[in-house]
Amino acid sequence: SRSALVGQSVLVTEGSVRGRAVGRARRALQADMCKDSVAAADAGKKKVQILDEVVNSDLSAARNEYHFRTPFLVDRLSPLLRDQRDLPMLCLLLNIIEIVVPGVLIVYGVNLYEPPLPMLVRNLAGLAYVVSLVLLFQERFTLCIHFASHRNLFHSEALNLAIGWVIAPFFGIPSGVYKLHHVIMHHIENNHELDTSSTEMYQRDSLPDFLRYWLHFAVLIWIELPYYTIRTGKYGWTQAILGGLCIWLGSIVLLAKYVNLCATIWVFCIPHVVAMSAMAFGNWAQHIFVNPKDRHNNYALTYNCIDTPVNQTTFNDGYHIIHHLNARLHWMEIPQYFYDNKEKFEKSGSLTFRGVHFLDVGIMVMTKNLRGLAEHYVHLGPKETAPTIDQVVEKLQGWLKPVPAEELGKKAK
């Protein structure tokens, strides 16, 4: 019938309209995808930034390693310093005494209060203490003990020892362990085979590989570090680490048994887990890029991070190549040393990033965001020779691979 024909015609017309609309949508989507592909290709061909165009805040920014300058005490105690440029370290240590010690007393006081407070209140006090410790001081103190282990801070040997034996346990670092682990083992062995914290044998953008690394760094280190001292004939350090571990563990056991278990867990045990995990990821990130073809070269086993606010809270820790070249160079001299030796860094093919620090680099690598990281790469040579983003990504991918098994154990040529 006529009405049926009309109905069929309407349906055909509507179908044609929908078909054309779908076709237009598909073509628009394909056009957008092409645009995205072209944009991604163009981004990959974009040249990286060059050092000559960077205004590096590390050269002139105010120090931010401490929170406030303690009146009277700083002036009275500053003559104890071997180098007056280390005044920020003294200010930081005074801040720690003035804030962390009362925090410890509060945690123990809350847990010893009579009649006993609810467990929730006691744990909240402990949690508040740990969060405050981590946010205010953990990174700052770790880098303070780091540089103080390479260069004695005070004229008095007793004060120098107090940093690693008395203050360190409150930040989760067992007594007397840091200098052995970092200065004696890590720097002497230089991220190679005898260094139990070496990253060379791992695929360094792999989560399973990092978990294996964390196990060695945070747990097995208490077996592997004493074994290292025996294997290398450093028997004095064997006695030191065993003595330090006995003092640290013994103190924790005594405080837990005779003072308060809950408070001791929050003040000493949880900070230990936090510290060892943070230092494990920190060292992993610092040595996440290793050129497997040139692993004995200090320019090829780590990288530099410049022009980042974190350098003002960590005593210029971002310049890690320089630190491995000369660990005793004063932290205030490091940024200028970088510029004074720019040509050496360029010729060696070393890596330099701007505006990010080790934590940022580690997270970007572990989340497979090498392109985002390449945006922070800084070319040290002239603009004409600057690599593209794609070229930097390719280089970074090559430096994440494990050192071949047949290369491990070979001496530097």
C-alpha positions in Angstrom: 0.0 0.0 0.0 1.0 3.6 -0.4 1.4 4.1 3.4 3.6 1.1 3.6 5.8 2.4 0.8 6.0 5.8 2.5 7.0 4.1 5.7 9.7 2.1 4.0 10.9 5.3 2.3 11.1 7.1 5.7 13.0 4.2 7.2 15.5 4.1 4.4 15.9 7.9 4.6 16.5 7.7 8.4 18.9 4.8 7.9 20.8 6.8 5.3 20.9 9.8 7.5 22.2 7.8 10.4 24.7 6.0 8.1 26.0 9.4 6.9 26.2 10.7 10.5 28.2 7.6 11.6 30.5 8.0 8.6 31.1 11.7 9.4 31.8 10.8 13.1 34.2 8.0 12.0 36.0 10.4 9.6 36.2 13.1 12.3 37.6 10.5 14.8 40.2 9.4 12.3 41.1 13.0 11.6 41.6 13.6 15.3 43.7 10.5 15.6 45.8 11.6 12.7 46.2 15.0 14.3 47.2 13.3 17.6 49.7 11.1 15.8 51.2 14.1 14.0 51.3 16.1 17.2 53.0 13.1 19.0 55.5 12.8 16.1 56.2 16.5 16.2 56.7 16.3 20.0 59.2 13.5 19.5 61.1 15.6 16.9 61.2 18.6 19.2 64.7 19.5 20.4 65.4 19.4 24.2 66.4 22.4 26.2 70.0 23.6 26.3 72.0 24.6 29.4 72.9 28.0 28.0 69.3 29.0 28.2 68.7 27.8 31.7 68.7 30.2 34.7 69.8 27.8 37.4 68.3 28.7 40.8 70.8 26.4 42.5 73.5 29.1 42.1 71.8 31.8 44.2 68.7 30.5 46.0 68.4 30.8 49.7 69.1 27.6 51.7 66.1 25.8 53.0 67.6 22.8 54.8 66.4 24.0 58.2 63.1 25.5 59.4 64.3 28.3 61.7 67.4 29.7 63.2 67.6 29.2 66.9 68.4 32.4 68.7 71.5 32.5 70.9 72.4 28.8 70.5 73.4 29.1 66.8 75.9 31.9 67.6 77.2 30.1 70.7 77.7 26.7 69.0 78.9 27.8 65.5 82.6 27.9 66.6 82.2 24.1 67.0 81.9 23.8 63.2 84.9 22.9 61.1 83.5 24.9 58.2 81.2 27.9 58.8 79.5 27.1 55.5 77.9 24.2 57.3 75.8 26.5 59.5 72.6 25.2 57.9 73.4 21.7 59.2 73.9 23.1 62.7 70.5 24.9 62.5 68.9 21.7 61.2 70.3 19.6 64.1 69.1 22.2 66.6 65.6 22.1 65.0 65.6 18.3 65.4 66.5 18.5 69.0 63.9 21.2 69.7 61.1 19.4 67.9 61.8 15.7 67.6 62.8 15.2 71.3 59.6 16.8 72.6 57.6 14.7 70.1 59.2 11.5 71.4 58.4 12.5 75.0 54.8 13.2 74.0 54.4 9.8 72.3 55.8 8.0 75.4 53.8 10.3 77.7 50.5 9.5 75.9 51.2 5.8 76.2 52.2 5.9 79.8 49.4 8.1 81.0 47.3 6.8 83.9 44.5 5.9 83.6 45.5 4.4 80.2 44.1 6.3 77.2 42.2 4.4 74.5 44.4 2.5 72.1 43.1 4.7 69.2 44.3 7.8 70.9 47.7 6.3 71.6 48.1 5.2 68.0 46.9 8.5 66.6 49.6 10.2 68.7 52.2 7.9 67.2 50.9 8.4 63.7 51.0 12.2 64.1 54.6 11.9 65.3 55.8 9.8 62.4 54.0 11.9 59.8 55.5 15.1 61.2 59.0 13.5 61.4 58.9 12.4 57.8 57.5 15.7 56.4 59.6 18.0 58.4 62.9 16.2 58.8 63.4 12.8 57.2 64.9 13.9 53.9 66.7 16.8 55.4 68.4 14.7 58.1 69.2 11.9 55.7 71.2 14.3 53.5 72.7 15.9 56.6 74.1 12.7 57.8 75.1 11.9 54.2 77.4 14.9 53.8 78.5 14.8 57.5 79.7 11.2 56.9 81.9 12.4 54.0 83.2 15.5 55.7 83.3 15.8 59.5 80.9 18.5 60.6 82.4 19.4 64.0 85.9 19.7 65.5 84.8 17.3 68.2 84.9 13.6 67.2 82.2 12.9 69.9 79.8 15.3 68.3 80.5 13.8 64.8 79.8 10.3 66.2 76.6 11.5 67.9 75.0 12.2 64.5 75.3 8.6 63.3 75.1 6.8 66.7 72.6 8.9 68.7 70.4 11.0 66.4 70.2 8.5 63.4 68.1 5.8 65.3 65.3 8.4 65.7 65.1 8.5 61.9 65.1 4.7 61.5 68.8 4.3 60.8 70.6 1.9 63.1 73.5 3.2 65.2 76.8 3.4 63.4 75.5 1.8 60.1 75.2 4.7 57.7 78.8 5.6 57.2 79.8 1.9 56.6 76.9 1.4 54.2 77.3 4.6 52.2 80.9 5.9 52.5 82.8 2.6 52.9 80.8 0.3 50.8 78.8 2.3 48.3 81.4 4.8 47.3 84.4 2.5 47.4 82.7 -0.2 45.4 80.9 2.5 43.3 77.7 0.6 42.5 79.5 -2.4 41.2 79.5 -6.1 42.3 80.7 -5.8 45.9 78.3 -3.0 46.6 75.3 -4.8 48.0 73.1 -1.8 47.0 74.3 -2.0 43.4 71.6 -1.5 40.8 73.6 -2.9 37.8 72.1 -6.3 37.6 68.4 -5.2 37.5 66.0 -4.1 34.8 65.5 -0.7 36.4 62.0 0.1 35.2 60.6 -3.2 36.4 58.5 -3.4 39.6 59.4 -7.0 40.4 63.1 -6.1 40.0 62.7 -3.2 42.4 61.0 -5.4 44.9 63.9 -7.8 44.8 66.3 -4.8 45.2 64.2 -3.5 48.2 64.5 -7.0 49.8 68.3 -6.8 49.6 68.5 -3.2 50.6 66.0 -3.1 53.5 66.1 -6.6 54.9 69.0 -8.7 53.8 71.4 -5.8 54.2 71.9 -6.9 57.9 73.4 -10.1 56.6 75.1 -8.8 53.5 76.7 -5.7 55.0 78.6 -7.6 57.8 79.5 -10.2 55.2 80.9 -7.4 53.0 83.2 -6.3 55.8 84.5 -9.8 56.3 84.9 -10.5 52.6 86.9 -7.3 52.0 89.0 -7.7 55.2 87.5 -4.6 57.0 87.3 -6.3 60.3 87.2 -3.1 62.3 84.0 -2.2 60.5 82.7 -5.7 61.2 83.0 -5.0 64.9 81.4 -1.5 64.5 78.4 -2.8 62.6 77.8 -5.7 65.0 78.2 -3.4 68.0 75.8 -0.8 66.4 73.2 -3.4 65.6 73.4 -4.8 69.2 73.0 -1.3 70.7 70.1 -0.4 68.4 68.2 -3.7 68.8 69.0 -4.0 72.5 67.7 -0.5 73.1 64.5 -1.2 71.2 63.9 -4.4 73.1 64.5 -2.8 76.5 62.3 0.2 75.7 59.5 -2.1 74.4 59.7 -4.4 77.4 60.3 -2.1 80.3 58.9 1.3 79.1 56.2 0.9 76.5 55.7 -1.3 73.5 53.3 0.8 71.5 55.4 4.0 71.9 58.6 2.2 70.9 57.0 0.8 67.8 56.0 4.3 66.7 59.2 6.0 67.7 61.8 3.5 66.5 60.3 0.6 64.5 58.0 2.3 62.0 60.6 5.0 61.2 63.0 2.2 60.5 60.7 0.7 57.9 60.1 4.1 56.4 63.7 5.1 56.3 65.0 1.8 54.8 62.3 1.8 52.1 62.9 5.5 51.3 66.6 5.0 51.1 66.2 1.9 49.0 64.0 3.8 46.4 66.3 6.8 46.7 69.5 4.8 45.8 67.5 2.9 43.1 66.4 6.2 41.6 69.9 7.8 41.8 71.4 4.8 39.9 68.4 4.0 37.8 70.4 5.0 34.6 73.6 3.1 34.1 75.3 2.8 30.7 75.8 -1.0 30.4 78.7 -0.4 27.9 80.5 2.1 30.2 79.5 1.2 33.7 82.9 1.9 35.4 82.7 5.6 34.3 81.3 7.9 37.0 79.7 10.0 34.3 77.7 6.9 33.2 76.4 5.4 36.4 74.2 8.2 37.6 73.0 11.6 36.6 72.6 15.3 37.7 69.4 17.1 38.6 69.7 20.9 38.4 67.5 23.9 39.0 65.1 22.2 41.4 63.9 23.5 44.8 64.8 20.1 46.3 68.4 21.0 46.0 67.9 23.8 48.5 66.5 21.3 51.1 69.1 18.5 50.5 72.4 20.3 50.4 72.6 20.2 46.5 72.2 16.5 46.5 70.9 16.5 43.0 74.4 16.7 41.4 75.0 13.0 41.9 77.6 12.6 39.2 79.7 15.2 40.9 79.3 13.5 44.2 80.7 10.3 42.8 83.5 12.1 41.1 84.5 13.9 44.4 82.5 12.9 47.5 84.5 15.3 49.7 83.7 18.4 47.6 81.8 20.8 49.9 78.1 20.8 49.1 78.1 24.6 48.6 80.7 24.4 45.8 78.8 21.7 43.8 76.6 23.8 41.5 79.6 26.0 40.4 81.7 22.9 39.9 79.1 21.7 37.5 79.4 24.8 35.3 83.2 24.9 35.6 83.3 21.4 34.2 80.5 21.6 31.7 82.6 20.4 28.8 83.6 17.2 30.6 80.0 16.4 31.3 79.0 17.0 27.7 81.9 15.0 26.2 81.2 12.1 28.5 77.5 11.8 27.3 76.3 12.2 30.9 72.6 12.8 31.8 71.3 16.0 33.2 67.7 16.8 34.1 66.2 20.1 35.1 63.3 20.8 37.5 63.0 17.3 38.8 64.8 15.4 41.6 65.6 11.7 42.2 62.1 10.8 43.5 60.5 12.4 40.4 62.9 10.6 38.1 62.3 7.3 39.8 58.5 7.6 39.6 58.6 8.7 36.0 60.7 5.7 35.1 58.7 3.2 37.1 55.4 4.5 35.5 57.0 4.2 32.0 56.9 7.9 31.4 60.2 8.3 29.8 58.9 10.8 27.3 57.7 13.1 30.1 61.2 12.7 31.7 62.9 13.5 28.4 61.1 16.9 28.5 63.3 17.7 31.5 66.5 16.6 29.8 69.1 19.4 29.4 71.7 19.3 26.5 75.0 20.7 27.7 76.3 21.6 24.2 75.3 24.1 21.5 71.8 24.3 20.3 72.7 22.9 16.9 73.7 19.6 18.4 70.8 19.2 20.8 69.0 15.8 20.5 65.3 15.4 20.0 62.9 14.0 22.6 62.8 10.7 20.7 66.6 10.4 20.7 66.7 11.1 24.5 64.0 8.5 25.1 65.9 5.9 23.1 69.1 6.7 25.1 67.3 6.4 28.4 65.8 3.0 27.4 69.2 1.7 26.7 70.5 2.8 30.1 67.8 1.0 32.0 68.9 -2.4 30.9 70.8 -4.8 33.2 74.6 -5.0 32.8 75.2 -8.3 31.0 76.2 -11.1 33.2 79.4 -11.6 31.3 80.4 -8.0 32.1 79.9 -8.3 35.8 83.1 -8.9 37.6 85.3 -7.4 34.9 87.6 -4.7 36.1 87.7 -1.2 34.7 90.0 -0.8 31.7 
